[in-house]
Amino acid sequence: MKTTSLHRTPTLIEALSPILVMLILLGLGYAFFDLPPEPLMVVSCVFAGGLVKYLGYSYEEMLGAISGKIAKTMPALLILITVGLLIGTWIAGGTIPMMIYYGLKVIDPKFLYITALLLTSIVSVCTGTSWGSAGTVGVAFMGVAIGLDANLAATAGAVVAGAYFGDKLSPLSDTTNIASAAAGVDLYEHIAHLLYTTLPSFLLAAVVYVVYGMSGNLHDVATPEKVVEMISGLEQVYHFNVIFLLIPVAIILWGSITKKPTIPVMLLSAFIAILNALFIQKFALADVINSAVNGFNVSMIPNDVQVSSDLARLLNRGGMNSMMGTLLICFCALSFAGILSLSGALEVIINHLLKLVRSTASLIFTTILCGLTMIGVTCNGQISILIPGEMLRDAYIERGLHPKNLSRTAEDSATIIEPILPWTAAGAYMAGTLGVATLSYLPWAILCWSGIVFAMLWGLTGFGIAKLPKQ
């Protein structure tokens, strides 16, 4: 890209102004006008473009910077599209429904809270959707809790924790893919590194739920009707051949362990799921292809099979088109980041931040503070991961720290914090769906806030902090 001597470096105020404008627009847009984030990000891009023009850059240079930024993250964006394909085919093939089916059948009243955590985690990991898991299996567990006269806040907390465990660790999750893309880290390497903070948080939550559940009086109560209906509906719709339906999952696990290229592995898994849908579930070819493109829909099921509304909410999802909204947000955020990178604003901001950073612990703390600020103001998980990733990646590399430390900490301070903030869309959704106020289930959603504690602890001790090779 050709540059001229007319270009100048922005001052700190100039460098901060586009980010402040973005935060104000998104904050006010969500809080007072309930506006979608995409047009607000476009306005932020226009403001940033005005600053870059003022600094002496041309329109062609702006387009080049945006194109370059999108090109670097294109593999991750393609993975997002493939994720939609995978979810649609896995549901049509019966892989995801089978896991939900066997999970619902093992509910034991004495272990209600830990079962809610475990089963919601499994469903969320398999589907990559926290909202879908909480809105289906989570709602079923709330019905169980009401029938058992259990602690509804504790049950809701366990459901939210399980739902976001999967949202954080699933290779099908949009935020997981975005975090790895923003930091420039391989998807499976990012997921493996997340275990340093997520697994201790999960175990801590599990211990609390087991102890609390065993100390209560939840014994020998019949399984509620809503759970029975979901199990019966799944039995009518699908044929559960355990060996064949687990092959798509085994392929993904094999690809993760052997570090094979992500997209070909996902496509192979989706192909096997399509064969399962055709030859085991007996769906029509047109319906299976439609599931891959537009998502599975219960209208594909024969009319003589009755499907409850709860089961329909669980099954009606997936497809490549389901990822278009997430991709649009990514393109808007990446355009904003590309313009900022061209202006040198990120370097100016980071240089001032790094004057305060004296150690690995302070860099981790700065990342957490940045993530909390972004999610608290923008209320958008994707943007709250993308912007810190773009801003701080070079700072980690300059200090010899692997960028996967950044992607992990960005998730610790944004992805799983979102559902415990009452004013975010996720917090409002969880409260409305589960029927428990956000602040009521917050203490019980242990995994959602303890990840920050472990992130800071590992930053102080150096445990789980990956270093870059000297070269």
Salt bridges, closest charged atoms under 4 A:
GLU14 OE2 - ARG8 NH2 2.78
GLU61 OE1 - HIS7 NE2 3.39
ASP108 OD1 - LYS110 NZ 3.47
GLU189 OE2 - HIS402 NE2 3.54
GLU189 OE2 - LYS404 NZ 3.35
ASP310 OD2 - LYS226 NZ 3.93
GLU390 OE1 - LYS69 NZ 2.80
GLU411 OE2 - HIS190 NE2 2.74
ASP412 OD1 - LYS168 NZ 2.32
